[in-house]
Amino acid sequence: MPSPYKFVDPRIKPYSAQLQECSERHKFELESKSTTKKENGYDVHEFYFIVNGIAYTQYMAISSTLKEAKNKAAGFIISSGVLEQFTG
């Protein structure tokens, strides 16, 4: 099994990029789902990840930009401990 992925500060590399690298190293399937809604005339983006077919909607992030929502959702997944079952 590959060595555990070391996550770094998101100011150095965005959490979404780190999560993608981790999935490639540890060979788990990583998908995502996003929706955009209008609220008070503004776009509101909801984003969450699907890991090996399991949708982790409890770690959904909401933001005015899709990029920020994606990075927040990745941070939630990383800090939750969910990945330990896939990375050993």
C-alpha positions, 0 to 999 in steps of 0.5 A: 500500500502506498505511504499515506498522503500528507495534506498541506496547508490549503494556502500552499495547495488547494484542498481540492487538488490535494484530494484529487492527488490522494485519490490517485495515489490510493486508487479510490474513486472520486466524483463530485456533485454541484448545483447552482441556485439563484438566491436574492439575485446571486448565484449560490453554489453547493458542492459535495464529493462522492467517494467510491460511490458514497455521497458525503452530502453531510460535508456539503459546502456552500459558497458564492463561487464554485471554486471556493465551495469545492475547496471547502467541501474537500477540506470538510472531507479531509478533516472528517477522517472519512478518507482513512478507510480508503488510505489505510 
